Amino acid sequence: MTSILTQRVFVAAEFQGKGLAKMLWQHAREICLKNGNTGSFTVNSAVNAKPVYLKLGFKPISEVRTHKGILDIPMTFNLAVNGNN
């Protein structure tokens, strides 16, 4: 398997700031790597989630856009470039 698509992952407001997004990201990354992902990941971040993805090591690859009626920011993470964030 070389590609897995996950859409619209959110952490409820009362649980934000407790490291859950980081744990979810680390778990998802490990599953992907174990299943053949080469270490390259792309997300379409909600506008308000951009700071979280930046903290996890993702980099924006374009400005805010409207995709399928939803505002988002395409972002990428490459294990070879970003390391093991």
N, C-alpha and C positions, 0 to 999 in steps of 0.2 A: 504494500500500500504506500503510495507516495503523496496522497492528498487527502486531507480531512477538512471538512467544512463545519465550523461551529458558528452559529449566529446568535447575536443578542444575549450576551452573558452580562448580567447585572448583579451587583451586591446591594441588598436592601439597605436603605438609609440607616437604619438602626445598627447595622453591622459594619458600616464603613469605618475605615480608620483602624481596623483591628488586624490587618494583614491578610484578610481572606482573599483579596484579589491576587496578591502575590502567591499565596498557596495554590489557588486555582490555576494560575499561569504555570507554576512549576510542575504541577501534576499533569496538566494538559501537555506541556512540552515534553515531559518524560515519556508519556504514552506515545506521542508522535514519534519521538526519536527511536523508541523500541520497535515501532512499526515501520521503520524505513525512511522517515523524514530526514533530510540531509542537514537540517538546522536552519532552514529558511522559513520564516513565518510572516504572514500578512494579516492585518486586521483592518476592519473598517470601524474605527473608533467613534463612539458617540462624542459629540463636541465636548460635553462636560466630563468625559472620561479621558481626554487627552493627557492631563497631568499624571494620571495613574499609569498610562502606557509609557509616557516619557520616563517615569521613575523606574519602570520595569526594563527600560533599555530600548524601547521601540523608537523609530525615527519617522517623522512624517515624510511621505513621498509626494504629497500634493496638498493644496489648500483645502479648506472646507468645500464640500460639494453636496449636491442633492443627488442621491442614488436611490432609485426606486421610491421616491417621495420622502426619503429620510435624509436629514443632514448628517454627514459623517466626515471623517478625516482618514484617508487611507494611510496606514503606517506599516512599517516593516521592521523585522528583527532578524538578524543573521548571527547564528551562534559563532561563526568564525570571526566576525567583526566585533560583536558585543560581548563575547565571553559567556560565562555561566550565570548571568543575572537572575 
